[in-house]
Amino acid sequence: MRKLIFVIITGFYILPVHAQKNNLAPSKPVTEDYFGVKIVDEYRNLEDLQNPITTNWMQSQTNYTNSILNQIPKRNFYLEKRLEFDKRQGYSVSDLKVTHNDKYFYLKKNGDEKVAKLYYRNGFSGQEVLLYDPINYKNTEANHSFVINYISPCWDGSKIAISMSEKGKELAEVIVMDVKTKYIHPEIITNTAPATMDGIKWIDDNSGFFYVAFSTTDSASLDFYKNTRTVLYKIGTDPAKVMDVFSAKNNPDLNITDDQFPMILDFNIDDQYYIGMLVDFESYRKTFIINKNDLLAGKKNWKSFSIPGDKAKNLDFQKDKVIFLSSYHTTFNKLCKTNITNPNFKNAEILVSEKKDEIIKSYRATKDGIYYTTTKNGVEANLYLYKDGKDLSIKLPYPSGNIGLQCKGENDSDIWITCSGWANEEQRFKYDLKTNTFTPENLAPIADYPEFEDIAVNEITVKARDGEEIPVSLIYNKNSKKNSKNLVLIDSYGSYGISNNPYFSKAYLLWVLQGGMVAVAHVRGGGEKGERWRLGGYKKTKPNTWKDLIDCTEYLIKEKYTSKEKVAVWGASAGGITVGRAMTERPDLFKVVIAEVGVMNPLRDETTPNGQPKEFGTVKDPKEFKDLLEMDAYHHIEKGVKYPATFITGGINDQRVIVWEPVKFAAKLMANDASVNPKLLKIDFEGGHGGNISVAQRYSNLGDMFAFALWQLGHPDYQPKENTRK
């Protein structure tokens, strides 16, 4: 007879959370030698996703996890509350695109709908017209669930490219519609992912567009992200016969490597040139320039424009000049311009000098000057206008943590600003320079959330062990007390120089609504304090990323915000490195760890289609091998250690982090853990990295993570009742 091991939670019923000990993953170890260091990979066999033994184990663990979650009384609270909020708002709008002739295109989802549809209106106050419902795409075929994940209208709004994907896949299918007649052209582009690969860019006469094409449509292929090309597609022609305009094959003289993504940057219809960039995971990249007419005539005379050593980014043409953000000889950055035909990026004219404690984040050139935004510590945003050699500070409608800019170009005065924060829903305003006023122009209603009226936000800094000041955003109920009893959810990421900027996160606010507190730890590896912050958690310095999380957690405990038994840490994607290594280095410090579609085995990440040796390192280099091994949570799991309660997720169609990384981590953790804390694995067999799924599916996935955490942190509403035993 099988023995069930029960976990006791004081005052509440006990669940058989160790039953998966009877269902450990099969282990077929592989030993490899890296520069004289022998590494044993106990679960290399789980990398074979075609093996039914592997997939059956993943399914059985997911079934088991659902059986446990089903016994938590409020498992569906988050899902139900988010759907309720959607209905309360009425409808939501996303991916707004405004053409130069004032035609609005956007995605709109009514509160009771599963996915968004494409709409159009002529001007902000124009009548709304439904253009396309993705439910109609391939509706005669079974088992399809497409969502629109990107739209791109042509310059005059007469045509629009619609990108759709399903089941979490990033690889999309693109169709073209004639807006006036709603005619769908029969040709379908299937080798691109515009939502994540720099979009679709229409040429000036609206007869076609550029897009990044993959060399294969097999997303499991190790060559999937290699040898991509920017191609020109002409409307009505065979998608298999596109014109290659920027690639290693088309332009061998440019020395494009197979892991770089050659892309054409955004341009305006009156620009004379295109800028091509070799995109990789470095902060500064090599760019080239070509006359528009030359490229469209089939010429290949790209010329070198900027090099990484120029430390220039965000390049934008303005007449015969190029405006850009420069980090050359600065701590943060400055706004500069130089000549297009004879550029000198290192000694360019400075328009806006480096600001103390503020990083210039974005800018838009208009007829009235250059509007630009700044951020301090990634959480405090400001708006300025550079005009006639002077800097003008513009007071926002309300204090904001994040600002977005949208305009029609340098020959038009129209400028729109979006503002948002941890406790403020995003709003869109049109700014009038002459009157210095903001007029709300929201396409979706702003709902009232009285349940969040007591939400408070406090931006603090925590001194790390090496003296660095780590920004931490605290989101909590203003009536909460520092009594060591708060259920604290710490969210952290820390890779690719990406900043976790403030936004109206209902996920955070619903955690607070249930008596908890959220702490967003802006750890090194992110971009909150500029390039040095990114490099402070990069390859050899990567340990700073998880040590910052540890230090922030210890601070919150020391200051009596919480205690070890009340802390949950959450990391997604590359944030898996952050929480995975924090829990393996300090398993005593956390009660709960949530690793969502996480990078848990970076030593093997290079063997996956989306491996990132330029961000994390390569096993082909002896020093970087050591860096990778140090950041590998899977290889830091030790036999007999008591690890925190852990909830591990993966997506079967994940093209960013291959699903076997979290699966291997879960398998080894279950086999080696000596605690009575549950270790649950949940695979989304209808999803990927988190996007391109219905909102209900996303809400459900988040709700399960939070339900697990609240159960383990002892929230009384999430404890299984005693009659569950019967």
N, C-alpha and C positions, 0 to 999 in steps of 0.2 A: 504493500500500500504506500502511495506517495505521501511524504510528510510535508505539510504546509507550515511554513515559518511565518509567524505573525509579528507585525510591528505594533507596539503599544503607543498610543497617543493619550496622554493623561486626560482622564475625564471623558473620553470618547471611545467609540468602537474601534476595533483593530481590523486591519485589512491584510490579506495574504500577499503583501507586496514583494515577498521574496520567492513567490512561486516560480518566477522565471529562472531561478537557480536550477530547476529541473529541466530547463530548456536552453542551456548554454550553447553558444554558437560553435560549430565545428572549427577546430584549429589545425592548420597545416603550416607550421612555422617555416620561414625562409630566412636563412642567414646570409648577409651580404657584408663585404669588406669595403669600407670607405676610408681610404688613406691610412690603413692599418688599424682602423677601429671596426670591430665586428658588431653588427647590429642585427638583432633577432626580431623579425616581424612575425609575431605569433598568428596573425589573422590575414596574411597576404591572400589567402584563398577567397576571402570575402570581396576582393576586388573584381572577381569574375561575376558580373551581373547577369550573364547569360546562363549561369549554373542554377538550376531550380533549387538546389539545396540552399544557396544563398538567398534567393528571393523568397523561398518558403519560410526561412527563418525570419526575414524581415517582416513578412506578413503575419507570422505567428506572434512576434513581439508587438506589432501594431495592434493586433486583435486583443492581446493581453492588456496592453496599455488602455485601450478603450473600455475593457471590462472593469478596470480599476477606476478610470475616470467616471464611468457611469454610476458609480456608487457615491460620488461626491455630490451632495444635494444641490449645489448651485453651479454645477458644471456649465450650464448654458446661460448663466447670468450675463456674461460679457456679450455673447452673441445676441441675446434678446435685447439687451440695452442698446447696442449699436444699431440694430434694426429699428428699434423704437426711435432713436435719434434721427435716423434717416427719414422716417415717416414724419417726424415732427418738423424737420426742416422743409419737407415738401419735395425738394429736388436739389441735386448738387450739379455743379458745372466744373469741367476740367479741360485741360489742353486747349485753351483759348488761342486762336490765331486771328489776327486782324490784318487784312490786306491794305495796301496803300490807298485803295479807293473805298475804304471803310466798310468792307464786308466782313462780317463776324462768322467764324466757324468754331464749333466747340462740341464737346461731348457732354451729354446731359443724362443723368440717371434719376428717375422719379423714385420717391421713397420706398415704393413697393416693388420696384424692378430689381432684377438680379444683375443686369449689366447696363452700361451706358449706350446711348444711341447718338448718332451724328446729327447735329442741327445747324441751321444757317439763318442769319438775318442780315438785312441790308441796313447797316448802321446800328448803333446801340439801341435805339428806340424802334427799330424796324420789326415787322411781323415775323415771328418765329416759324421756320419751316423744317419739318422732319426730312432729312435727306436719306439716312440709311440706318437700318436696324440689323446688327450683326447676326441676329437669330435667322435671318433669311439667307445667310451665306452657307452654302452646301447643306441646305435644310432637307434635301432629299436623301442625304446619306446619314447613316446611323452613327450614334455615339460622337457627335461633334458638339462643342460648346465654345465657340469663338467669342473673343472680346476684342473691341477696337483698342489698340494700344498706342496709336500714333496717327495724326492726320497732318496733311500738308497741302494747303490750297496753292494754286499758282498765283502769279503776281496780280492778275486782274480778277481772280476769284471765279473764273469760268470753269475751271476743272479742279478736282481735289483728289489727291492720292490717299487711300485709306489702308492702313496696315492693321492686320488682324492676326491674333495668335490664340492658342488654346492650351489648357491643361498645364499652365506654368511654363510653357516653352517660349524661348526668346526668338527662335527662328519664326519668321512671320510670312504671311501671304499678303501681297499688296495688289489692290485693284485701283482702277481709275474711273471716276465718275464725271460726266458732264453735268454741271450743277443745274443749269436751266431746265434740262429735260429729264434729269436723274438717270440718264442712260449710263449703264455700266459697260465699259469696254470688256470684251471677252478675254483679253490677255491677262494672265496672272503671273506676277513676279514672286518666285518662291525661294530665292537664295539670298535673302537679306533679313536684317533685324533693325529697322530704322529707329525703334524706340530706344535702343541701347547703342546703336552704331552710327551716331551723328546725323540721323534723320534723312530727309529727302529734300533736295535743293533744285528748284525749278530754274531752267535757263530763261533768259530775258524775254524770248518770244513765246513762252508758255507751250512750246511744242514738245517738251520732254524735261527730264530731270536727271540729276546725278544721284547715285546711291552707292553704298559700300556693298560689294558682292562677295559672298563667301565662295571658296574654291570647291566646297562640297556641301551638300545638304544633309549629310550624315553627322548629326550633332555629337555622336559618340566617337567620331573619328579623332585621332590625335592631331590631324591636320585641319580640323574644323576652323580654328582661328588663325591659321597660317596662310600666307600668300593671298590675302584679301586684295581686292581691286576697287578703285573708284571707277564706275562706268557711267556712260550716258545712255539712257533709254529714251527712245522717241515713241510718243503715244501712237498706238495702233500697229506697232511693229512686233515681231517675234521677240520675246524676252531673251531667247537664247542667242540672239544676234545683236547684243548691245555693243556699244563702242567703248573699248578700253581706253581710258584717258590718263590714268595715274596709277601705276603699279610697277612692281619689280620687272615683270615680263615686258610691259610696254615701254618702260623707261630704265633700261639696264644701267645707264650712265649715272643714275641718281643713287646707286648703291643701297637700295631698299632691302632690308633683311626680311626673312620670311615671317618674323614675329612682330613686325611693325605694321600698323594700319594706315595706309596712305589715304588721306581724306582731304576733300576740298572744304575749306572753311566757309562760314556764312558770308554772303556778299549782298550788295545792293544792286538794283537794276541799272543804276547809272555808273557803277564802278567800271573801270577800264580793264582791270586784271582779276584773275583768280589767285587765291593763295592756297597752296597745297601744303599739308602738314604730315609728317611721319609721326603718327600717334603711338606712343608706348606708355609705360607707367613711370616715366620720369616727369619731373615738374616742368622742365624746359625742353623744347623739341626743335628739330630742324624743320625749316619751312622753305618753300620754293614759290616762285611767282611766274605767271605766264599771261600773256595778253589773251583776253577772252576770244577775240576773233581767230587768233592762231590756234587755240585749242579746239574750237568748234570746226576749224578747217582741217583738223587731223594732224596738226603739227605737234611735235614733241619737245619743243624748245623751252622746257622749264629751266629757270635760272635760280641759283641759290639766293635766298633772301635773308634768313636769320639762322644762327646756329645756337645750340644749347648754351654755349658760353656767353652769349649776349644776355641771357636771363630775361628774355622778353616773352610775354604771353598776352592773350586777349587782343590780338592784332585786328585793327579795323581801319579801313580806308576812309579818308575824308579829303575829297578832291585829289590833290597831288601829294598828300601826306598820308602817313600811316600812324595812327594813334595806338599806343600799347601800354601795358603795365610793365614796369621794369623793377627788377630786384638787384640790379647791378650796383654794387657798392652801397647797399642799404641793408638795414636790419629787417625792415618790412618791405615796402614798395613805394613807387611813385608813378605818376601818370606822365607820359612823355609823348613826343611826336618827332618824326624824322621824314626825310624825303623818300618817296617810293622808288624813284629811279636810281638814287645813289644813297642808300640808307646807311646810317651810322648809329646802330642801336646802343652802343656803349657810351657814346658822347652825344646823345640826343638832346633836343630842347626839352627842358623840364616844364611841364604845365602845372602840375600839382606836386609839391615837394612831399617827402616822407613825413607822415604825421606821427606824433608821439602816441604810442599805445593803440594806434588805429591802423588797420590794414585796409587798403582800397580793395573792395571785393568785386565790384562791377561798375560799368559805365555805359551810357548811351549818348551818342552825339545827335543833337537836334539843331534846328534853325537858330534857337536861342542860346546855344552853348552846350557844354558837356555836363550832363547830370551824372553824378557818381555816388556810390554808397560805400560806407566803411563799416568795419566791425571791430569791436574790442573784445578780446577773449572769446570770440565766436558767438557772443550772446547779447551784445549791445550794439544796435545798428544806428547809423546816422546817414542823413542825406545832404548832399551839397550840389551846387551848380558852379562850374568854372565858366566864366563869361568875361571876355575882354581883359584877360590877364588877371582877373580877380576871383577870389573864392567866396561864395555866398553859402552860408549855412541855412538850411531850410528846416523849419520846425515841423515835425510830423503831426498828423492828426492825433496820435497817441504814442506813448513810448513803445518802441518795437524792438524785438530781438532779431528780426529778419526782414529785409526789404527786397522786393523785386522791381525791376524796371522794364517798361515796354514802350516802344515808340515806333514811328513810321519811317524814320530816317532823318538824315541831316538837313533835308530841305523842308521839313515840316516841324511845326511847334508842338504838336500833340505829344504828351508824355503821360503815361499811367504808372502809378506806384501801388504795389501791393504791400501791405503791412501785416505782420503777424507776431505772435509771441506765445509763451507757454500757457498763458491764461487768456489770450485774445485770439478769436477766430480770424482767419485771414480776410481782409477786406481790400477791395480795389477802388482806387481813387484816380480821378483825372485832375492833374495839377494845372492851375492857371498862373503863369508867372506874373502877368500884369497886376493881378489882384492879390497874389500870394494866397490863394485859397485852394482847398481840396474839395472836390465834389464827388460823393460816392457814386460809383458806377459798377455795382455788383450785379452780375448776371444771375446769381442764385440768392435766395433769401438768407438773411442772417438770423438764425434761430436763437431763441432764448433758452438758456440753460440755468434755471434757478438753483439746481442742485450743485452748481459749481460756484455759487456766489461767495463762498467762504474760502476759495482757493487763494493761496498766497505763494509768492515766488521770492526766493532769496538767492542772489548770486554771490558765492563765496569763493575763496581760494584756500587750498590745503597745501601745506608745505610738505613736499616729498622728502624722502630720506636723504637725497642729495641737495636739498635746499631749493629745488625748483618749485614754483607756485603753480599748482594744478587747479584750473577753474572747475568748480562744481556748481551745477544748477540744482537747487532744492525746490521741490514743488510739494505743497502740503496744505492741510487745513489750518487756517489761521488760529484755530482754537487748540491745536495739538500741543502737547507738552514734551519737554526734554526729560523724559522719565525712563529712558532705555527700553520702552515697550512698543515703540512704533514699528510697524511692519514695513521695512524699507526695501524697495526695489531699486537696485543700482544698475543703470544701463550704461554700457561703455562699448567703444569700438576701437579707434586708434590705428587706422591704416590708410594708405594711399593719399595722405594729406587731406582727407575728407573731414569737414567740420560738422558736428551735430548742432546745427543752428536751431534756435527756438521756433517752434510751430505749435499750433493748437492741437495737441495730441490727446484725443479722447481716450486713448489707451492709458496714458499716464493719469488723466483726470479721474477715470473710473477706478483706478487703483486707490487714489486718494479718497474718493467718495466712500470707499469701504473701510476707511480708517487707516489707510497706509500713507506712506511718504515715498516720493520718487526722488532719486538723486541721479543726475546725469553727470558722469565723471568724464571730463574732456581730457582724456589721457594722451600722452605723447604718441606720435604716429599719425595723429589727426592734423588738421590745418588751422586750429583755433588761434594759434600765435604765429602763423606764417610758416615759411619754409624750415626754419630751425626747429619748429615744433614737430614737423613731419620727420625730419632727420633725427630727432631725438628718440624715435621709436621705429627705427629702420635698420633691418639686417642686424649688424653687430649690436646696435643700441636697442633692439627690439625688447629686451627684458624690461626696459623702462615702462613699456606699455602696461604689462600686467602688474609690475611693482607699484605703478601709480594707482592702479585699482586697489591693490592691497592697502596702500597707505591711506587712500581716501576712505576705505572701509574702516580701518583702525581709528581714523579721526572721528568718524560719525559715532563709533562705539565709545570712544574716549569722551566725546562731548555729550554723551547720553541721549543722542538722537535715537539710538537703537542698541541692540545687543547681538552677540553672535547667533543666538537662537532665533533672531528676528530678521536676519539679512538674507535677501535673495539677490543674486547677480545675474544679469541677462546680457548675452552677447550674440549677435547674429553675423553670419558670413565670416569675414575676417575677424570679427569680434569673438569668434570661437577660440582663436589663439589667446585673446585677452582673458576670457573667463576660464578656459581650459587650463592654462598655465597658472592662473591665480589659484584654482582649486587644487592643482597637483602640488603647488609650492606651499600653500597654506590651507590644507583641507580642514583644519580646525576653525577657520575664521568665518565660514559661511554655512548657513543652514541649507540653502537651496542654490543650485546652479541651473540656469536655463541656457543650453547651447542650441541656438536655432540655425539650422542649415550651416553649421559652422565648419571652418577650416580647422580640423582636429589632428591632421596627420601631414603637416607641411613638408616633411622629409620626402613624401611620395607625391606631393602636389604637382611637381614638375612633370610627372608621367601622365597627367590628366589633360584633356583638351584645353582647359583654361588655366594651366599652370602659370605662375607668376614669378619666375626667377629674378626679374628685375626689381620686384618689390620685396621679396622675401629672401632671395638667394638661390644659388644653384648647387646641387650636390657634386657638380663637376669641378668646383673650386674648394680646396681643403679648408680655407677659412670660412667660406660661406656654408659649407657642409656643417661645421660646428655651430654656426648661427642657427641653421635650420633645425638641427637636433635640439638645441636649447629651447626653441620656441614650439617644439612638437609635444603637445599634451598627451597624445597617444603613447609615445615612448617614455613619458614620465609617470605613467601609472605604475604603482608598486604593489606587490603582493602583500596582503595583510594590513594595508592602511585603511583607516575608517574615513571614507569620503562622504561629502554632503549628499543630500537627496538631489538627484540629477534628472532633468528632463531633456532628452536629446531628440532633435527632429531632423528630417531630411526630406528632400523632394525627388521622386523617381525621375523627373524630367529636368532636374537642375543642371543647367549648362554653366553655372558659375562655380559651384562647389559640388563636385561629383558625389553622389549619394553614399558611396562606400566609405568616405572619410568619417562622417558621423556614425555609420554602421560599425566600422572597425573599432572606433572609440567606445561605443556602447558595449560591444562584445567583450573587449578587454576589461572594461570597468566592472561589468557584471561578474566576470570570472575572478577578479583579484580583490574586490572590495571586501572589507571585513566588518562593515557597519551594518546596522539594521535599517539604514535609510534607503528608500526605494530608488532604483535606477530604471527609468522607463525610456523606451525608444518608440517613436511614432513617425512612420513614413507616410507622406502624402502621396498616394499612388495616382492622384489626379492633379498633381501640382509640381512646381519646380522650386525656384529660389524665393518664392513669395509673391511674385507679381503674375499678371496675365491670367488671373482666375477671377471668379465672381466674388463680390464683396462678402457674401454670406460665407463662402469657403474661407476667405481670409479672416473674417471675424471669428469663425469657429476655431481655426488654428491658433489664433492669439488667445482666445478664451480658454482653450485647454491648457496652455502654458501657465496662464494666470491662476486657473483653478488648482492646478497642481501645486503652485507656489503657495497660495493662500492656505491650502490644506496642510502643507508641511510646516508653514509658519504658525499654525495653530489658530487661524481665524475660526471662531465658533460656527459660523454659517457654512463652513466648508468641510465639517467633520461628518463622516458617515455615521448614521444613527445605529443604535444597538440592534434594531429589528432586522438590519441587513444580514445579521449572522444566520438567520433562520432560512 
